[in-house]
Amino acid sequence: MSTTALRSPWTVWGVGLAVYVLAVFHRSSLGVAGLVATDRFGISAAQLATFTMLQLLVYAGMQIPVGLLVDRFGSRSVMLSGLVLMTVGQTVFAFAESYPLALVARAGVGMGDAMTFICLLRLVSSWFPLRRIPFVTQVTGTLGQTGAVAAAVPMTWALANLGWTRAYLVAGGVGIVLAVALLVVLHDTPAGRNLRGAPMSLASVRASLAASWRHPGTRLGFWMHFCTQFSATTMSLLWGYPFFVRGEEQSSAAAGLLLTLMVVTMMFSGPVLGWLVSVHPWHRSTVVLVIVSSIVAVWTVVLAWPGPAPFAVLVVLVLVTGVGGPASVIGFDVGRTSNPAHRLASATGIINQGGFYASLVMVVVIGLVLDWRTPGASTAYTPEAFRWAMSAQFPLWLLGLVQVWRYRGRARARVLQDREASLTG
Ligand SMILES: N[C@@H](Cc1c[nH]cn1)C(=O)NCC(=O)O
């Protein structure tokens, strides 16, 4: 391959995307290993859920530091560090036989995962022309979800046929191949291998974060991300399967089908949304408000249905909820157009916390409400308990919708103000 082909936007993006797919794979790889994990570590369902909570906490908590690191050291260095962390974490997880060591390993995987998406979005904005960025960003988020698909069927097969250690070792080993590809292909910008920002001091970090957060566009992006994706994330990472099986009395096969359908919806709706927001950038918040209102409406129908909702209604639920995943990416686009290039990654980090903190809150609250509504110490959760637990999503949607409404007005006023200043200045 010639140097030009090696360094075309699409090859650079392709390698970055492969790392992101691997990150999503690692993130989701415990989903199908739950039962094996409870046997291997001798743990309860609550301890198993701790893996998911820890992962979300580490991921969300790392977003601002990672954003700052990307602005300072560039995507290439940070993504490589993330890849090393994920590979080491997954290797330790492969050999771990105790619960505390497994938790430490998952925290490592979570940290590495947190270092991937922000780097990739930074690469997209450096390598692609402006008009293509919203579409490529959506396609990036969309294709990343193939990692979740790969974590379902192939990982189930690998666990059954290769056993725990070898299955996780193979998954970790892919990281070594990708690290070589990253070192050879990935440059931070068309002009150079490494992009280095200004050195950081505590004062400059504080000033840069404050400047990003002060911009109403960053806050709008944060609240968009907050209210669009948490329902789909909570369902796919932990509670979707038990909700369909115990709450809606579906078979395990039907529950698996519904969750797969949700991922497929994310993959198909992403490019459509990318096209829509690149054609109508002024209406990005309207698109988000319509999508979140539709998610709220369909959940209301399902939860208000007397008895289990019909399968067709649950299909509509996963289709509409699934669109929330790619809709969250609109928040990054608003962040990008509201911030200068030198603090783009840290603004992306702020925005990316929204949906993951909301998901973390939901994962915990749903578990607590299920325990509260179920007699004794039993985990035989009833449909009634699930109705209560899933209703806990409404306050978060309400908060998100109100905030999106508030900040869209402010963000629009700021755009008009900046435009006027540039015309008169
Ligand atoms: N909401 C996701 C991206 C997405 C796109 N389609 C479905 N989900 C997001 O915020 N991604 C960040 C990450 O690290 O995955």
The ligand as an SDF file (V2000), in Angstrom:
LIG
                    3D

 15 15  0  0  0  0  0  0  0  0999 V2000
  -24.4000    6.7140   22.1580 N   0  0  0  0  0  0  0  0  0  0  0  0
  -23.1490    6.1620   21.7990 C   0  0  0  0  0  0  0  0  0  0  0  0
  -22.9050    6.0530   20.3460 C   0  0  0  0  0  0  0  0  0  0  0  0
  -23.9420    5.2340   19.6190 C   0  0  0  0  0  0  0  0  0  0  0  0
  -24.1960    5.3100   18.3210 C   0  0  0  0  0  0  0  0  0  0  0  0
  -25.1520    4.4460   18.0430 N   0  0  0  0  0  0  0  0  0  0  0  0
  -25.4840    3.8720   19.1420 C   0  0  0  0  0  0  0  0  0  0  0  0
  -24.7380    4.3500   20.1130 N   0  0  0  0  0  0  0  0  0  0  0  0
  -22.0300    6.9190   22.4880 C   0  0  0  0  0  0  0  0  0  0  0  0
  -22.2370    7.8830   23.1610 O   0  0  0  0  0  0  0  0  0  0  0  0
  -20.8520    6.3880   22.3400 N   0  0  0  0  0  0  0  0  0  0  0  0
  -19.6800    6.6410   23.0780 C   0  0  0  0  0  0  0  0  0  0  0  0
  -18.9480    5.3480   23.1880 C   0  0  0  0  0  0  0  0  0  0  0  0
  -17.8560    5.2920   23.8120 O   0  0  0  0  0  0  0  0  0  0  0  0
  -19.4570    4.3350   22.6840 O   0  0  0  0  0  0  0  0  0  0  0  0
  1  2  1  0
  2  3  1  0
  2  9  1  0
  3  4  1  0
  4  5  2  0
  4  8  1  0
  5  6  1  0
  6  7  1  0
  7  8  2  0
  9 10  2  0
  9 11  1  0
 11 12  1  0
 12 13  1  0
 13 14  2  0
 13 15  1  0
M  END
$$$$
